[in-house]
Amino acid sequence: MGKANVIRDYTDTVAPADQQAYEAGVKSYNQCLSQHGFKFTWTALLHETGDTYQYSYVSEPSTWESFDAMHTAGKACDQTWRTAVNPHLKSEMSAFLVRTPELTYMPDGMPMKSAFTEVTYFKLKPGHDASEAFTDVARKIAAAAEKSKWSEHFMIAKVKDGGQGSPDFIVVSFSKSWADFGEDANPSLWKMVENVYGKGDAAAMRKSLNDAIQEVSSHVDSYSADLTYQPASK
């Protein structure tokens, strides 16, 4: 409690024919929030790869207590969402993302308005051992990145209450452009780890991580200024 390490994520899936009406509904909802003085930012992200008919909305990193205030303040516009947006939704998923500073290497902080955001989902094998192995290796990777001042930056968050089939962890990185996104890391992640810990330890870490993972998937999102809600005071 009291730490601004929690992000709320909503991901909407929309039928192609409903995109225009859906986006108009989101804008109406944001207008309602503004009229009622809603003080919390919701950053909108369009899915550029993977299912491109999906939209994600993420809160700013907040305390758990802030979500009580957010819930209360947003009630005034619940009916607007139900009437203007819900008719155009195929489905909606939500989860909390709890940032893990000890697993993260983001020396300049986490930008909420980067042009592109790459999101990688990690679904782990069942059991405590897989979770311990993942966090142990991730912690060592973050420490190696810090020690070597690695050029690549990333944030790792634990997924809380995402529902059946949701990932256990996500890794998020940011790019300024497609050219920036497509540029290979130099050195690569595992070469960077090898440079810090040695070839043998790096190989053991890589095997431990692979043994813990059940499934990996990733997609790229782009920032949408049109659908983002930002309070007038910010």
N, C-alpha and C positions, 0 to 999 in steps of 0.2 A: 504494500500500500504506500501511496505517496510518491512513487517513482513514475515519471512520464515515459514508460517503456512499452505501452500497450497501444496497438493500432487496431481499429475495427475495419474489416474488409467486407464489402458486399460485391458479389459478382452476378450480373444479370445476363441471361441469355434471351435473345430477341429473334423472332422470325424475320427473314430479309424484308418481307413486304411491310413489316411493322416498324422498321427502323425510323422512318421520318416521324411518325406519330409518337413513337417512344421518346425520341430526343426532344420533341416539342413538349411532351409531358414532363420530362425532367427539368426543362427550363421553367415551366410553370411552377413546379415544385420549388425550385431554387428561388423563384420570385416570391413565393409565399414565405419561405424561410427569411428572406431579406425583409419583407414587410413586417415580420414578427420579431425582428432584431436578433435572429439566431446568430450566436457568436462563435460557432465552430466551423472550421474549414473541412470540406469534403473534396478531395482531389479526384478528378475523373480520368480514367485511363481507358483508351480504346485498344482492344486486342488486335495487334497487327499480324501475329502468326498464331498457329493453333486454330481454335474456333474464333474466326474473325467477326462473328455476330455476338460477341460477348463484350460487356462493359464492366469495369471494376471501379469502385469508389472506396477510397481509403481515407480514414481520419488522420489527423496529425497525431504523432506520438503523445499519449495522454496518460493520466493516472486513472486507475480504476474508478475513483470517485468522480472523475469528470464525466464518465459515461452515464452516471445517474442524472447529472445536470443536463447532459445532452438529450437523454431520453425524455425528460420533462419538457425541455424547451422545444423539442421537435413535435410534440403531440398536436400542436396547433395546425400542423400541415399534414398530418396522417391521412386525413380524408382526401386532400388534394392528390397525394400519391396513389391512393386506392382508385380514384376515379380517372386520373390523367395518365397514370403509368401502368398500373396493374393489368388493364385490358390488353396491353401490348407485350406483356412478358410471357415467355415460355416457361421460365423458371428463375429462381433466385437462390443463391447460396451465400451464407455469411459465416465468418469465423473471426476470432480474435487472434492477433499475431503479437506474441510477446517477444520483444527484442532481447537478444542475448549479447550484451556488450563484450563478454569474455570470448565470444566466438566470432566477433565482428572486427573487420579492419576498415574503418571509415574515418580516417584522420581529419577530414574536413567537414564532417557531419553528413547527414543524409539529405540530399536535395529532394524536395517534394515536387519540383517542376522541371525535372530533366526531360529532354526530348524523348528519350527511349529508356524503358526499364525492362531489363531481362529478369524473369522470374523462373527459378528452377525449383521444382517440387521434389522432395525426398520422402518417399514412403518406406519406412523401415520394416524389417522383419519383426514379428511379434516377440515380445519379451523385453525384460529389463536390460539384458546384455547388449542387444543391438543399439539401444538408446545410449548406453554408457560408452560403447565403442565409437558411435558417431560423434558424440559431444567431446570425447577425449581427443579424437583426431582433429576435429574442427578447431578446438582450442589451441592445439599445437600449430595448425596451419595459420591461424590468426597471429599467434606469437611470432612465427617465422616471418610473416608478412610485415609485422611491425619492426622486427629486428633488421630485416633487409631493406626496409622502406620500399616495398614492392610497389610497382606503378599501378597495379590493379586494386580496386577497392570493392568491398562487398559487405552486405549486412545479412546476418542470419537471424531468423526469428522462429520460435517454437509456435506451432499452430495449436490453438486451444479451442476445443468444441466446434470443429468444422463439420461434424457429421460423418456418416459412413463413407469410406473411401477417400477421405481427405488426407493430405500429406501430414507427416509428423513435423517436418521442418521445411522452411523455404529459404532459399538464398537469393538475394536481390542485388543487382548491380546496375549501374547507370551509364548511359552513353549520350554524348552531345549530338551525334548524327549517325547515319548508317555507316559512313566511313569510319567513324570512331568505333562503332559497334563491331565492324568487321576486322579491325586491326588486331592481330594476334598478340597475346601477352608476351612480353620479352623481359625476363625469362618466362617460360610456361609455369603453371602452378606447381607441378611436381618437380620441375627443375629448380624452382625457387626453394621448395621444401628440401630438396637434396642438397642444395648449396648451404643450407643452415644446419641440417641434422646429419648429413652424410647419406650415401647411397643406400646402405643397408637399412637404416632406420626409416628412410623415406619409402622404401619398398614395403617394409612391414606395416607402416601406417596406411599405405594405399590398399594393401590386402585386407587389413582390419576394416577399413571403410567399405570396401566392396562387399565383404562378407556380411556387413550389417544392413545393406540396402536391399530392399525388395523391388523397388521400382523408381525410376527417375524420369521426369518429363520437364519440358521448359517451353516458354513462349515469351514473346516480346510485346510490350505495351507502349503506346504513345500517349503523351499528355494531351488532354483536351481542355483548352481554355473555355470553350463554349459551354461545356457541361459541368465544369468545376464550380462549386459554391465557395465563395470567399467573403467573409463579413466585410462590410464597408469600412470598418475601422482598421483593417489590415492592409 
